[in-house]
Amino acid sequence: MAKLNRIRVVLAERDLNNKWLSDKLGKDPATVSKWVTNTTQPSLEALIAIANALEVPVQELVRQDEFSQEKLS
C-alpha cells in the first residue's frame, strides 16, 4: 500500500506522538496507529481534524507524490 499520508512525519517534526494525537482527537490509539503507519487512511473528516489538532494545512498531511495521475489510469 502506498504511503499516502505524512502524519508520522508531522508528529515527529512537532515532537508529538500517537498517544497525544489519539487523546486530542478522542480516538482509539489503535486507530491512530493505523493512520500513522499508513495501514489504513483516515476519512476526510478525520484528516481535517488531524490537521486542526496539529495546526497545519490539510495539504501538509497528504503525500501527492505517491498518488500520481498515472495510478488513476
PDB file of N, CA, C, O and CB in Angstrom:
ATOM      1  N   MET A   1       0.845  -1.190   0.000  1.00  0.00           N
ATOM      2  CA  MET A   1       0.000   0.000   0.000  1.00  0.00           C
ATOM      3  C   MET A   1       0.882   1.242   0.000  1.00  0.00           C
ATOM      4  O   MET A   1       1.882   1.305   0.715  1.00  0.00           O
ATOM      5  CB  MET A   1      -0.957   0.004   1.223  1.00  0.00           C
ATOM      6  N   ALA A   2       0.507   2.215  -0.797  1.00  0.00           N
ATOM      7  CA  ALA A   2       1.255   3.463  -0.873  1.00  0.00           C
ATOM      8  C   ALA A   2       1.113   4.245   0.428  1.00  0.00           C
ATOM      9  O   ALA A   2       0.076   4.215   1.091  1.00  0.00           O
ATOM     10  CB  ALA A   2       0.775   4.311  -2.064  1.00  0.00           C
ATOM     11  N   LYS A   3       2.179   4.934   0.762  1.00  0.00           N
ATOM     12  CA  LYS A   3       2.139   5.790   1.945  1.00  0.00           C
ATOM     13  C   LYS A   3       1.538   7.119   1.530  1.00  0.00           C
ATOM     14  O   LYS A   3       2.234   8.003   1.028  1.00  0.00           O
ATOM     15  CB  LYS A   3       3.565   5.982   2.572  1.00  0.00           C
ATOM     16  N   LEU A   4       0.247   7.249   1.744  1.00  0.00           N
ATOM     17  CA  LEU A   4      -0.479   8.405   1.246  1.00  0.00           C
ATOM     18  C   LEU A   4      -0.489   9.583   2.203  1.00  0.00           C
ATOM     19  O   LEU A   4      -0.745  10.712   1.783  1.00  0.00           O
ATOM     20  CB  LEU A   4      -1.872   8.016   0.938  1.00  0.00           C
ATOM     21  N   ASN A   5      -0.219   9.348   3.475  1.00  0.00           N
ATOM     22  CA  ASN A   5      -0.243  10.482   4.400  1.00  0.00           C
ATOM     23  C   ASN A   5       1.110  10.676   5.085  1.00  0.00           C
ATOM     24  O   ASN A   5       1.952   9.778   5.110  1.00  0.00           O
ATOM     25  CB  ASN A   5      -1.336  10.281   5.453  1.00  0.00           C
ATOM     26  N   ARG A   6       1.289  11.864   5.631  1.00  0.00           N
ATOM     27  CA  ARG A   6       2.534  12.255   6.290  1.00  0.00           C
ATOM     28  C   ARG A   6       2.304  12.515   7.781  1.00  0.00           C
ATOM     29  O   ARG A   6       3.028  13.305   8.387  1.00  0.00           O
ATOM     30  CB  ARG A   6       3.126  13.507   5.616  1.00  0.00           C
ATOM     31  N   ILE A   7       1.320  11.870   8.367  1.00  0.00           N
ATOM     32  CA  ILE A   7       1.002  12.133   9.774  1.00  0.00           C
ATOM     33  C   ILE A   7       2.207  11.848  10.657  1.00  0.00           C
ATOM     34  O   ILE A   7       2.525  12.640  11.544  1.00  0.00           O
ATOM     35  CB  ILE A   7      -0.199  11.285  10.228  1.00  0.00           C
ATOM     36  N   ARG A   8       2.877  10.729  10.426  1.00  0.00           N
ATOM     37  CA  ARG A   8       4.046  10.369  11.232  1.00  0.00           C
ATOM     38  C   ARG A   8       5.126  11.454  11.166  1.00  0.00           C
ATOM     39  O   ARG A   8       5.712  11.821  12.184  1.00  0.00           O
ATOM     40  CB  ARG A   8       4.622   9.025  10.758  1.00  0.00           C
ATOM     41  N   VAL A   9       5.372  11.949   9.985  1.00  0.00           N
ATOM     42  CA  VAL A   9       6.405  12.968   9.777  1.00  0.00           C
ATOM     43  C   VAL A   9       6.067  14.249  10.533  1.00  0.00           C
ATOM     44  O   VAL A   9       6.917  14.827  11.210  1.00  0.00           O
ATOM     45  CB  VAL A   9       6.572  13.268   8.278  1.00  0.00           C
ATOM     46  N   VAL A  10       4.819  14.680  10.408  1.00  0.00           N
ATOM     47  CA  VAL A  10       4.401  15.922  11.071  1.00  0.00           C
ATOM     48  C   VAL A  10       4.422  15.759  12.589  1.00  0.00           C
ATOM     49  O   VAL A  10       4.829  16.678  13.300  1.00  0.00           O
ATOM     50  CB  VAL A  10       2.990  16.336  10.602  1.00  0.00           C
ATOM     51  N   LEU A  11       3.995  14.616  13.090  1.00  0.00           N
ATOM     52  CA  LEU A  11       4.086  14.368  14.538  1.00  0.00           C
ATOM     53  C   LEU A  11       5.533  14.450  15.003  1.00  0.00           C
ATOM     54  O   LEU A  11       5.820  15.075  16.024  1.00  0.00           O
ATOM     55  CB  LEU A  11       3.493  12.987  14.894  1.00  0.00           C
ATOM     56  N   ALA A  12       6.444  13.827  14.267  1.00  0.00           N
ATOM     57  CA  ALA A  12       7.859  13.826  14.641  1.00  0.00           C
ATOM     58  C   ALA A  12       8.435  15.243  14.594  1.00  0.00           C
ATOM     59  O   ALA A  12       9.202  15.632  15.475  1.00  0.00           O
ATOM     60  CB  ALA A  12       8.661  12.895  13.710  1.00  0.00           C
ATOM     61  N   GLU A  13       8.070  16.005  13.575  1.00  0.00           N
ATOM     62  CA  GLU A  13       8.564  17.379  13.463  1.00  0.00           C
ATOM     63  C   GLU A  13       8.138  18.227  14.656  1.00  0.00           C
ATOM     64  O   GLU A  13       8.837  19.166  15.034  1.00  0.00           O
ATOM     65  CB  GLU A  13       8.066  18.018  12.169  1.00  0.00           C
ATOM     66  N   ARG A  14       7.011  17.904  15.238  1.00  0.00           N
ATOM     67  CA  ARG A  14       6.487  18.665  16.379  1.00  0.00           C
ATOM     68  C   ARG A  14       6.781  17.998  17.719  1.00  0.00           C
ATOM     69  O   ARG A  14       6.318  18.447  18.768  1.00  0.00           O
ATOM     70  CB  ARG A  14       4.992  18.852  16.229  1.00  0.00           C
ATOM     71  N   ASP A  15       7.551  16.930  17.665  1.00  0.00           N
ATOM     72  CA  ASP A  15       7.922  16.175  18.865  1.00  0.00           C
ATOM     73  C   ASP A  15       6.681  15.708  19.630  1.00  0.00           C
ATOM     74  O   ASP A  15       6.607  15.811  20.855  1.00  0.00           O
ATOM     75  CB  ASP A  15       8.816  17.032  19.780  1.00  0.00           C
ATOM     76  N   LEU A  16       5.713  15.194  18.872  1.00  0.00           N
ATOM     77  CA  LEU A  16       4.477  14.660  19.440  1.00  0.00           C
ATOM     78  C   LEU A  16       4.392  13.185  19.099  1.00  0.00           C
ATOM     79  O   LEU A  16       5.153  12.689  18.267  1.00  0.00           O
ATOM     80  CB  LEU A  16       3.225  15.428  18.911  1.00  0.00           C
ATOM     81  N   ASN A  17       3.460  12.476  19.746  1.00  0.00           N
ATOM     82  CA  ASN A  17       3.332  11.042  19.490  1.00  0.00           C
ATOM     83  C   ASN A  17       1.871  10.645  19.247  1.00  0.00           C
ATOM     84  O   ASN A  17       0.953  11.456  19.366  1.00  0.00           O
ATOM     85  CB  ASN A  17       3.905  10.243  20.666  1.00  0.00           C
ATOM     86  N   ASN A  18       1.696   9.372  18.903  1.00  0.00           N
ATOM     87  CA  ASN A  18       0.366   8.840  18.605  1.00  0.00           C
ATOM     88  C   ASN A  18      -0.596   9.040  19.771  1.00  0.00           C
ATOM     89  O   ASN A  18      -1.757   9.392  19.566  1.00  0.00           O
ATOM     90  CB  ASN A  18       0.457   7.359  18.259  1.00  0.00           C
ATOM     91  N   LYS A  19      -0.115   8.817  20.992  1.00  0.00           N
ATOM     92  CA  LYS A  19      -0.983   8.945  22.169  1.00  0.00           C
ATOM     93  C   LYS A  19      -1.518  10.365  22.288  1.00  0.00           C
ATOM     94  O   LYS A  19      -2.701  10.569  22.560  1.00  0.00           O
ATOM     95  CB  LYS A  19      -0.222   8.557  23.451  1.00  0.00           C
ATOM     96  N   TRP A  20      -0.646  11.342  22.084  1.00  0.00           N
ATOM     97  CA  TRP A  20      -1.082  12.729  22.142  1.00  0.00           C
ATOM     98  C   TRP A  20      -2.199  12.961  21.131  1.00  0.00           C
ATOM     99  O   TRP A  20      -3.223  13.563  21.455  1.00  0.00           O
ATOM    100  CB  TRP A  20       0.101  13.686  21.876  1.00  0.00           C
ATOM    101  N   LEU A  21      -1.998  12.478  19.900  1.00  0.00           N
ATOM    102  CA  LEU A  21      -2.989  12.685  18.850  1.00  0.00           C
ATOM    103  C   LEU A  21      -4.295  11.953  19.160  1.00  0.00           C
ATOM    104  O   LEU A  21      -5.376  12.504  18.954  1.00  0.00           O
ATOM    105  CB  LEU A  21      -2.436  12.222  17.506  1.00  0.00           C
ATOM    106  N   SER A  22      -4.205  10.727  19.647  1.00  0.00           N
ATOM    107  CA  SER A  22      -5.431   9.987  19.970  1.00  0.00           C
ATOM    108  C   SER A  22      -6.191  10.672  21.105  1.00  0.00           C
ATOM    109  O   SER A  22      -7.420  10.730  21.077  1.00  0.00           O
ATOM    110  CB  SER A  22      -5.099   8.529  20.358  1.00  0.00           C
ATOM    111  N   ASP A  23      -5.479  11.185  22.092  1.00  0.00           N
ATOM    112  CA  ASP A  23      -6.138  11.925  23.177  1.00  0.00           C
ATOM    113  C   ASP A  23      -6.785  13.207  22.659  1.00  0.00           C
ATOM    114  O   ASP A  23      -7.909  13.540  23.035  1.00  0.00           O
ATOM    115  CB  ASP A  23      -5.127  12.260  24.287  1.00  0.00           C
ATOM    116  N   LYS A  24      -6.083  13.907  21.813  1.00  0.00           N
ATOM    117  CA  LYS A  24      -6.564  15.184  21.264  1.00  0.00           C
ATOM    118  C   LYS A  24      -7.822  14.980  20.410  1.00  0.00           C
ATOM    119  O   LYS A  24      -8.738  15.803  20.430  1.00  0.00           O
ATOM    120  CB  LYS A  24      -5.457  15.855  20.420  1.00  0.00           C
ATOM    121  N   LEU A  25      -7.851  13.874  19.664  1.00  0.00           N
ATOM    122  CA  LEU A  25      -8.986  13.609  18.780  1.00  0.00           C
ATOM    123  C   LEU A  25     -10.088  12.788  19.433  1.00  0.00           C
ATOM    124  O   LEU A  25     -11.191  12.696  18.895  1.00  0.00           O
ATOM    125  CB  LEU A  25      -8.511  12.902  17.552  1.00  0.00           C
ATOM    126  N   GLY A  26      -9.802  12.187  20.593  1.00  0.00           N
ATOM    127  CA  GLY A  26     -10.772  11.306  21.231  1.00  0.00           C
ATOM    128  C   GLY A  26     -10.964  10.012  20.468  1.00  0.00           C
ATOM    129  O   GLY A  26     -12.051   9.433  20.467  1.00  0.00           O
ATOM    130  N   LYS A  27      -9.894   9.560  19.812  1.00  0.00           N
ATOM    131  CA  LYS A  27      -9.934   8.333  19.013  1.00  0.00           C
ATOM    132  C   LYS A  27      -9.150   7.231  19.704  1.00  0.00           C
ATOM    133  O   LYS A  27      -8.273   7.498  20.526  1.00  0.00           O
ATOM    134  CB  LYS A  27      -9.373   8.582  17.598  1.00  0.00           C
ATOM    135  N   ASP A  28      -9.473   5.994  19.365  1.00  0.00           N
ATOM    136  CA  ASP A  28      -8.764   4.838  19.899  1.00  0.00           C
ATOM    137  C   ASP A  28      -7.300   4.886  19.437  1.00  0.00           C
ATOM    138  O   ASP A  28      -7.038   5.135  18.261  1.00  0.00           O
ATOM    139  CB  ASP A  28      -9.449   3.510  19.446  1.00  0.00           C
ATOM    140  N   PRO A  29      -6.349   4.651  20.342  1.00  0.00           N
ATOM    141  CA  PRO A  29      -4.938   4.663  19.946  1.00  0.00           C
ATOM    142  C   PRO A  29      -4.612   3.690  18.813  1.00  0.00           C
ATOM    143  O   PRO A  29      -3.725   3.970  18.006  1.00  0.00           O
ATOM    144  CB  PRO A  29      -4.082   4.340  21.135  1.00  0.00           C
ATOM    145  N   ALA A  30      -5.302   2.564  18.736  1.00  0.00           N
ATOM    146  CA  ALA A  30      -5.051   1.603  17.662  1.00  0.00           C
ATOM    147  C   ALA A  30      -5.438   2.189  16.306  1.00  0.00           C
ATOM    148  O   ALA A  30      -4.760   1.952  15.306  1.00  0.00           O
ATOM    149  CB  ALA A  30      -5.826   0.299  17.916  1.00  0.00           C
ATOM    150  N   THR A  31      -6.517   2.946  16.275  1.00  0.00           N
ATOM    151  CA  THR A  31      -6.942   3.593  15.031  1.00  0.00           C
ATOM    152  C   THR A  31      -5.904   4.610  14.584  1.00  0.00           C
ATOM    153  O   THR A  31      -5.519   4.642  13.415  1.00  0.00           O
ATOM    154  CB  THR A  31      -8.314   4.275  15.210  1.00  0.00           C
ATOM    155  N   VAL A  32      -5.458   5.434  15.512  1.00  0.00           N
ATOM    156  CA  VAL A  32      -4.443   6.450  15.190  1.00  0.00           C
ATOM    157  C   VAL A  32      -3.158   5.774  14.732  1.00  0.00           C
ATOM    158  O   VAL A  32      -2.509   6.245  13.798  1.00  0.00           O
ATOM    159  CB  VAL A  32      -4.164   7.363  16.416  1.00  0.00           C
ATOM    160  N   SER A  33      -2.788   4.684  15.376  1.00  0.00           N
ATOM    161  CA  SER A  33      -1.584   3.953  14.975  1.00  0.00           C
ATOM    162  C   SER A  33      -1.686   3.477  13.531  1.00  0.00           C
ATOM    163  O   SER A  33      -0.711   3.551  12.784  1.00  0.00           O
ATOM    164  CB  SER A  33      -1.347   2.758  15.906  1.00  0.00           C
ATOM    165  N   LYS A  34      -2.847   2.993  13.138  1.00  0.00           N
ATOM    166  CA  LYS A  34      -3.041   2.537  11.752  1.00  0.00           C
ATOM    167  C   LYS A  34      -2.916   3.689  10.768  1.00  0.00           C
ATOM    168  O   LYS A  34      -2.394   3.509   9.668  1.00  0.00           O
ATOM    169  CB  LYS A  34      -4.411   1.867  11.594  1.00  0.00           C
ATOM    170  N   TRP A  35      -3.389   4.871  11.152  1.00  0.00           N
ATOM    171  CA  TRP A  35      -3.243   6.042  10.296  1.00  0.00           C
ATOM    172  C   TRP A  35      -1.778   6.437  10.174  1.00  0.00           C
ATOM    173  O   TRP A  35      -1.283   6.708   9.080  1.00  0.00           O
ATOM    174  CB  TRP A  35      -4.065   7.214  10.842  1.00  0.00           C
ATOM    175  N   VAL A  36      -1.093   6.466  11.311  1.00  0.00           N
ATOM    176  CA  VAL A  36       0.307   6.909  11.339  1.00  0.00           C
ATOM    177  C   VAL A  36       1.204   5.962  10.540  1.00  0.00           C
ATOM    178  O   VAL A  36       2.153   6.409   9.895  1.00  0.00           O
ATOM    179  CB  VAL A  36       0.808   7.006  12.790  1.00  0.00           C
ATOM    180  N   THR A  37       0.919   4.687  10.577  1.00  0.00           N
ATOM    181  CA  THR A  37       1.736   3.714   9.857  1.00  0.00           C
ATOM    182  C   THR A  37       1.257   3.492   8.424  1.00  0.00           C
ATOM    183  O   THR A  37       1.816   2.668   7.700  1.00  0.00           O
ATOM    184  CB  THR A  37       1.738   2.397  10.599  1.00  0.00           C
ATOM    185  N   ASN A  38       0.230   4.223   8.017  1.00  0.00           N
ATOM    186  CA  ASN A  38      -0.343   4.103   6.677  1.00  0.00           C
ATOM    187  C   ASN A  38      -0.946   2.723   6.404  1.00  0.00           C
ATOM    188  O   ASN A  38      -1.075   2.321   5.248  1.00  0.00           O
ATOM    189  CB  ASN A  38       0.715   4.401   5.646  1.00  0.00           C
ATOM    190  N   THR A  39      -1.312   2.005   7.453  1.00  0.00           N
ATOM    191  CA  THR A  39      -2.001   0.724   7.292  1.00  0.00           C
ATOM    192  C   THR A  39      -3.399   0.973   6.746  1.00  0.00           C
ATOM    193  O   THR A  39      -3.872   0.257   5.864  1.00  0.00           O
ATOM    194  CB  THR A  39      -2.068  -0.050   8.638  1.00  0.00           C
ATOM    195  N   THR A  40      -4.052   1.999   7.283  1.00  0.00           N
ATOM    196  CA  THR A  40      -5.336   2.480   6.770  1.00  0.00           C
ATOM    197  C   THR A  40      -5.245   3.996   6.673  1.00  0.00           C
ATOM    198  O   THR A  40      -4.359   4.620   7.257  1.00  0.00           O
ATOM    199  CB  THR A  40      -6.542   2.033   7.691  1.00  0.00           C
ATOM    200  N   GLN A  41      -6.170   4.570   5.930  1.00  0.00           N
ATOM    201  CA  GLN A  41      -6.181   6.025   5.776  1.00  0.00           C
ATOM    202  C   GLN A  41      -7.371   6.609   6.521  1.00  0.00           C
ATOM    203  O   GLN A  41      -8.455   6.027   6.537  1.00  0.00           O
ATOM    204  CB  GLN A  41      -6.229   6.423   4.282  1.00  0.00           C
ATOM    205  N   PRO A  42      -7.155   7.776   7.142  1.00  0.00           N
ATOM    206  CA  PRO A  42      -8.277   8.429   7.819  1.00  0.00           C
ATOM    207  C   PRO A  42      -9.287   8.956   6.809  1.00  0.00           C
ATOM    208  O   PRO A  42      -8.949   9.227   5.656  1.00  0.00           O
ATOM    209  CB  PRO A  42      -7.777   9.573   8.711  1.00  0.00           C
ATOM    210  N   SER A  43     -10.512   9.094   7.251  1.00  0.00           N
ATOM    211  CA  SER A  43     -11.531   9.723   6.409  1.00  0.00           C
ATOM    212  C   SER A  43     -11.154  11.186   6.206  1.00  0.00           C
ATOM    213  O   SER A  43     -10.273  11.710   6.888  1.00  0.00           O
ATOM    214  CB  SER A  43     -12.957   9.594   7.047  1.00  0.00           C
ATOM    215  N   LEU A  44     -11.818  11.829   5.277  1.00  0.00           N
ATOM    216  CA  LEU A  44     -11.559  13.248   5.046  1.00  0.00           C
ATOM    217  C   LEU A  44     -11.855  14.055   6.305  1.00  0.00           C
ATOM    218  O   LEU A  44     -11.110  14.972   6.650  1.00  0.00           O
ATOM    219  CB  LEU A  44     -12.402  13.767   3.866  1.00  0.00           C
ATOM    220  N   GLU A  45     -12.932  13.715   6.983  1.00  0.00           N
ATOM    221  CA  GLU A  45     -13.287  14.425   8.215  1.00  0.00           C
ATOM    222  C   GLU A  45     -12.202  14.245   9.280  1.00  0.00           C
ATOM    223  O   GLU A  45     -11.839  15.195   9.974  1.00  0.00           O
ATOM    224  CB  GLU A  45     -14.645  13.927   8.749  1.00  0.00           C
ATOM    225  N   ALA A  46     -11.692  13.021   9.400  1.00  0.00           N
ATOM    226  CA  ALA A  46     -10.636  12.756  10.371  1.00  0.00           C
ATOM    227  C   ALA A  46      -9.348  13.472   9.977  1.00  0.00           C
ATOM    228  O   ALA A  46      -8.638  13.986  10.841  1.00  0.00           O
ATOM    229  CB  ALA A  46     -10.388  11.249  10.497  1.00  0.00           C
ATOM    230  N   LEU A  47      -9.045  13.510   8.695  1.00  0.00           N
ATOM    231  CA  LEU A  47      -7.842  14.188   8.220  1.00  0.00           C
ATOM    232  C   LEU A  47      -7.909  15.686   8.542  1.00  0.00           C
ATOM    233  O   LEU A  47      -6.908  16.286   8.932  1.00  0.00           O
ATOM    234  CB  LEU A  47      -7.664  13.969   6.701  1.00  0.00           C
ATOM    235  N   ILE A  48      -9.074  16.273   8.377  1.00  0.00           N
ATOM    236  CA  ILE A  48      -9.258  17.687   8.724  1.00  0.00           C
ATOM    237  C   ILE A  48      -9.079  17.887  10.228  1.00  0.00           C
ATOM    238  O   ILE A  48      -8.450  18.858  10.649  1.00  0.00           O
ATOM    239  CB  ILE A  48     -10.659  18.185   8.278  1.00  0.00           C
ATOM    240  N   ALA A  49      -9.622  16.982  11.040  1.00  0.00           N
ATOM    241  CA  ALA A  49      -9.466  17.076  12.500  1.00  0.00           C
ATOM    242  C   ALA A  49      -7.990  16.938  12.889  1.00  0.00           C
ATOM    243  O   ALA A  49      -7.516  17.642  13.781  1.00  0.00           O
ATOM    244  CB  ALA A  49     -10.313  15.984  13.212  1.00  0.00           C
ATOM    245  N   ILE A  50      -7.270  16.041  12.229  1.00  0.00           N
ATOM    246  CA  ILE A  50      -5.846  15.856  12.496  1.00  0.00           C
ATOM    247  C   ILE A  50      -5.083  17.136  12.159  1.00  0.00           C
ATOM    248  O   ILE A  50      -4.247  17.598  12.937  1.00  0.00           O
ATOM    249  CB  ILE A  50      -5.286  14.661  11.685  1.00  0.00           C
ATOM    250  N   ALA A  51      -5.381  17.697  10.997  1.00  0.00           N
ATOM    251  CA  ALA A  51      -4.726  18.945  10.580  1.00  0.00           C
ATOM    252  C   ALA A  51      -4.999  20.063  11.580  1.00  0.00           C
ATOM    253  O   ALA A  51      -4.096  20.829  11.917  1.00  0.00           O
ATOM    254  CB  ALA A  51      -5.205  19.364   9.179  1.00  0.00           C
ATOM    255  N   ASN A  52      -6.234  20.160  12.052  1.00  0.00           N
ATOM    256  CA  ASN A  52      -6.576  21.178  13.041  1.00  0.00           C
ATOM    257  C   ASN A  52      -5.823  20.953  14.349  1.00  0.00           C
ATOM    258  O   ASN A  52      -5.318  21.903  14.946  1.00  0.00           O
ATOM    259  CB  ASN A  52      -8.082  21.182  13.297  1.00  0.00           C
ATOM    260  N   ALA A  53      -5.746  19.703  14.793  1.00  0.00           N
ATOM    261  CA  ALA A  53      -5.046  19.390  16.043  1.00  0.00           C
ATOM    262  C   ALA A  53      -3.556  19.728  15.936  1.00  0.00           C
ATOM    263  O   ALA A  53      -2.948  20.217  16.888  1.00  0.00           O
ATOM    264  CB  ALA A  53      -5.227  17.900  16.402  1.00  0.00           C
ATOM    265  N   LEU A  54      -2.983  19.460  14.764  1.00  0.00           N
ATOM    266  CA  LEU A  54      -1.556  19.723  14.558  1.00  0.00           C
ATOM    267  C   LEU A  54      -1.281  21.145  14.078  1.00  0.00           C
ATOM    268  O   LEU A  54      -0.127  21.549  13.930  1.00  0.00           O
ATOM    269  CB  LEU A  54      -0.992  18.737  13.560  1.00  0.00           C
ATOM    270  N   GLU A  55      -2.354  21.896  13.836  1.00  0.00           N
ATOM    271  CA  GLU A  55      -2.260  23.280  13.367  1.00  0.00           C
ATOM    272  C   GLU A  55      -1.443  23.395  12.084  1.00  0.00           C
ATOM    273  O   GLU A  55      -0.530  24.212  11.971  1.00  0.00           O
ATOM    274  CB  GLU A  55      -1.646  24.157  14.447  1.00  0.00           C
ATOM    275  N   VAL A  56      -1.808  22.538  11.113  1.00  0.00           N
ATOM    276  CA  VAL A  56      -1.175  22.561   9.792  1.00  0.00           C
ATOM    277  C   VAL A  56      -2.273  22.504   8.734  1.00  0.00           C
ATOM    278  O   VAL A  56      -3.382  22.052   9.018  1.00  0.00           O
ATOM    279  CB  VAL A  56      -0.164  21.370   9.620  1.00  0.00           C
ATOM    280  N   PRO A  57      -1.976  22.954   7.527  1.00  0.00           N
ATOM    281  CA  PRO A  57      -2.951  22.782   6.448  1.00  0.00           C
ATOM    282  C   PRO A  57      -3.099  21.302   6.102  1.00  0.00           C
ATOM    283  O   PRO A  57      -2.141  20.538   6.214  1.00  0.00           O
ATOM    284  CB  PRO A  57      -2.528  23.588   5.195  1.00  0.00           C
ATOM    285  N   VAL A  58      -4.278  20.904   5.689  1.00  0.00           N
ATOM    286  CA  VAL A  58      -4.526  19.510   5.320  1.00  0.00           C
ATOM    287  C   VAL A  58      -3.513  19.048   4.270  1.00  0.00           C
ATOM    288  O   VAL A  58      -3.061  17.904   4.302  1.00  0.00           O
ATOM    289  CB  VAL A  58      -5.968  19.337   4.788  1.00  0.00           C
ATOM    290  N   GLN A  59      -3.163  19.928   3.350  1.00  0.00           N
ATOM    291  CA  GLN A  59      -2.227  19.577   2.282  1.00  0.00           C
ATOM    292  C   GLN A  59      -0.886  19.096   2.814  1.00  0.00           C
ATOM    293  O   GLN A  59      -0.206  18.309   2.156  1.00  0.00           O
ATOM    294  CB  GLN A  59      -2.013  20.763   1.377  1.00  0.00           C
ATOM    295  N   GLU A  60      -0.502  19.557   3.990  1.00  0.00           N
ATOM    296  CA  GLU A  60       0.772  19.138   4.571  1.00  0.00           C
ATOM    297  C   GLU A  60       0.745  17.672   5.025  1.00  0.00           C
ATOM    298  O   GLU A  60       1.794  17.058   5.214  1.00  0.00           O
ATOM    299  CB  GLU A  60       1.124  20.039   5.750  1.00  0.00           C
ATOM    300  N   LEU A  61      -0.446  17.125   5.195  1.00  0.00           N
ATOM    301  CA  LEU A  61      -0.582  15.742   5.647  1.00  0.00           C
ATOM    302  C   LEU A  61      -0.713  14.744   4.500  1.00  0.00           C
ATOM    303  O   LEU A  61      -0.721  13.534   4.728  1.00  0.00           O
ATOM    304  CB  LEU A  61      -1.776  15.622   6.550  1.00  0.00           C
ATOM    305  N   VAL A  62      -0.815  15.243   3.274  1.00  0.00           N
ATOM    306  CA  VAL A  62      -1.049  14.375   2.126  1.00  0.00           C
ATOM    307  C   VAL A  62       0.196  14.307   1.260  1.00  0.00           C
ATOM    308  O   VAL A  62       0.797  15.333   0.940  1.00  0.00           O
ATOM    309  CB  VAL A  62      -2.249  14.868   1.303  1.00  0.00           C
ATOM    310  N   ARG A  63       0.584  13.087   0.879  1.00  0.00           N
ATOM    311  CA  ARG A  63       1.726  12.880   0.000  1.00  0.00           C
ATOM    312  C   ARG A  63       1.239  12.775  -1.430  1.00  0.00           C
ATOM    313  O   ARG A  63       0.824  11.704  -1.873  1.00  0.00           O
ATOM    314  CB  ARG A  63       2.519  11.618   0.403  1.00  0.00           C
ATOM    315  N   GLN A  64       1.287  13.850  -2.135  1.00  0.00           N
ATOM    316  CA  GLN A  64       0.804  13.857  -3.505  1.00  0.00           C
ATOM    317  C   GLN A  64       1.727  13.096  -4.440  1.00  0.00           C
ATOM    318  O   GLN A  64       1.271  12.581  -5.461  1.00  0.00           O
ATOM    319  CB  GLN A  64       0.641  15.272  -3.988  1.00  0.00           C
ATOM    320  N   ASP A  65       3.007  13.012  -4.123  1.00  0.00           N
ATOM    321  CA  ASP A  65       3.950  12.301  -4.985  1.00  0.00           C
ATOM    322  C   ASP A  65       3.653  10.807  -5.041  1.00  0.00           C
ATOM    323  O   ASP A  65       4.038  10.150  -6.008  1.00  0.00           O
ATOM    324  CB  ASP A  65       5.374  12.525  -4.501  1.00  0.00           C
ATOM    325  N   GLU A  66       2.990  10.257  -4.049  1.00  0.00           N
ATOM    326  CA  GLU A  66       2.657   8.836  -4.011  1.00  0.00           C
ATOM    327  C   GLU A  66       1.370   8.526  -4.783  1.00  0.00           C
ATOM    328  O   GLU A  66       1.081   7.367  -5.080  1.00  0.00           O
ATOM    329  CB  GLU A  66       2.516   8.376  -2.567  1.00  0.00           C
ATOM    330  N   PHE A  67       0.624   9.546  -5.097  1.00  0.00           N
ATOM    331  CA  PHE A  67      -0.657   9.330  -5.764  1.00  0.00           C
ATOM    332  C   PHE A  67      -0.673  10.156  -7.033  1.00  0.00           C
ATOM    333  O   PHE A  67      -1.265  11.234  -7.077  1.00  0.00           O
ATOM    334  CB  PHE A  67      -1.858   9.703  -4.838  1.00  0.00           C
ATOM    335  N   SER A  68      -0.036   9.658  -8.041  1.00  0.00           N
ATOM    336  CA  SER A  68       0.099  10.402  -9.294  1.00  0.00           C
ATOM    337  C   SER A  68      -1.067  10.114 -10.227  1.00  0.00           C
ATOM    338  O   SER A  68      -1.835   9.176 -10.016  1.00  0.00           O
ATOM    339  CB  SER A  68       1.421  10.056  -9.984  1.00  0.00           C
ATOM    340  N   GLN A  69      -1.183  10.922 -11.243  1.00  0.00           N
ATOM    341  CA  GLN A  69      -2.230  10.764 -12.253  1.00  0.00           C
ATOM    342  C   GLN A  69      -2.106   9.399 -12.946  1.00  0.00           C
ATOM    343  O   GLN A  69      -3.113   8.823 -13.360  1.00  0.00           O
ATOM    344  CB  GLN A  69      -2.151  11.907 -13.295  1.00  0.00           C
ATOM    345  N   GLU A  70      -0.885   8.885 -13.072  1.00  0.00           N
ATOM    346  CA  GLU A  70      -0.667   7.591 -13.727  1.00  0.00           C
ATOM    347  C   GLU A  70      -1.384   6.464 -13.011  1.00  0.00           C
ATOM    348  O   GLU A  70      -1.841   5.521 -13.656  1.00  0.00           O
ATOM    349  CB  GLU A  70       0.815   7.282 -13.803  1.00  0.00           C
ATOM    350  N   LYS A  71      -1.493   6.537 -11.699  1.00  0.00           N
ATOM    351  CA  LYS A  71      -2.125   5.468 -10.925  1.00  0.00           C
ATOM    352  C   LYS A  71      -3.638   5.474 -11.108  1.00  0.00           C
ATOM    353  O   LYS A  71      -4.306   4.491 -10.787  1.00  0.00           O
ATOM    354  CB  LYS A  71      -1.777   5.607  -9.442  1.00  0.00           C
ATOM    355  N   LEU A  72      -4.180   6.571 -11.621  1.00  0.00           N
ATOM    356  CA  LEU A  72      -5.610   6.626 -11.856  1.00  0.00           C
ATOM    357  C   LEU A  72      -6.002   5.904 -13.135  1.00  0.00           C
ATOM    358  O   LEU A  72      -7.157   5.507 -13.298  1.00  0.00           O
ATOM    359  CB  LEU A  72      -6.070   8.060 -11.912  1.00  0.00           C
ATOM    360  N   SER A  73      -5.061   5.733 -14.031  1.00  0.00           N
ATOM    361  CA  SER A  73      -5.343   5.102 -15.326  1.00  0.00           C
ATOM    362  C   SER A  73      -5.482   3.614 -15.218  1.00  0.00           C
ATOM    363  O   SER A  73      -5.719   2.941 -16.221  1.00  0.00           O
ATOM    364  CB  SER A  73      -4.265   5.427 -16.314  1.00  0.00           C
TER     365      SER A  73
END
